[in-house]
Amino acid sequence: MSTMENPPPVQVEEAEDATKASKFTTIVLLSALVLVIVTAGVLGTVAVLMTRNPDSPLLGGKKPVQLAQGIHFAPVTETKPACPGEQAATDAKNVCYFLAEGVTVTAVQKIETVSLAGGTYGVRIAFAPAFLERMTNLTEELARAQQQLAVVLVDNPQMVLAAPLVTQALKGDSLMITGFTKAEADALRDSLLGGAGATPTPSSPVSSGASPTLPPVQSTSPPVGATTPAAVPSGALDRRFSSCQEAIDNGYGGPYTKGVHPEYSWYQDKDNNGVACNPADF
């Protein structure tokens, strides 16, 4: 008689343990996958939030202010004491300015009057994020050539509110035009913000490449290097000092253009470029 051996007992517990381990591993992997998807979703949302609006401030920052009218910043290619019949804009002293293509700014973080040393005042223009790169590129070009930067209102292009000599590129978020009395600084600030006290339009005709002048500029975080006469000038001469450096230290110092500003004859034009009290002169 043949005998039959009983089959070995099934190791149920081990099989159950393996099944549990497999299920646990699957749950862990699924959880990890969900975590990756959720994380990717968060990153995607952040990317959208950060890029959906170029005018949006950084997290926690103040929302930019839309200007009542755009401010145009453009290189000055030529100035003349007068230009009868020519397509150019003029300043309050009837000096003609011809402009190249520039940058129009329609939103800012802030425009404010700032009290400076020596009893003078400045107007600080803090740009909205969307315009920082273009303004930086523009001031870099002008700084290399030590060229003037004209400031005009888009709705009133016949009048340049300022035309400072740029000697350093914008590295922060703002420019400051300096060399004013409190009343002059407040008037310029109000004009840039589109207030009722804007500078009157001159009678000279204007083309798309023209504009006028006033004071110089400097940036607040770091400066855009420039100098300082007053905006919306009354026609009076600046105070006279023994040197360009002393004039600049006291909130004046041009730059003064030969044939345009009488103050040019007061100071030494060391680089003989027709502009006194530019950086090469002190």
Buried (B, 14 or more C-beta within 10 A) or exposed (E): EEEEEEEEEEEEEEEEEEEEEEEEEEEEEEEEEEEEEEEEEEEEEEEEEEEEEEBBEEEEEEEBBEBEBBBBBBBBBEBBEEBEEEBBBBBBBBBBBBBBEBBBBBBBBBBBBBEBEEEBBBBBBBBBBBBBEBBBEBBBBBBEEBBBBBBBBEEBBBBBBBBBBBBBBBEBBBBBBBBBBEEBBBBBBBBBBBEEEBBEBBEBEBEEBBBBBBBBBBBBEEBBBBBBBBBBBEEEEBEEBEBBBBBBBBBBBBBBBEEBBEBBEBBEBEEEBBBBBBBEBB
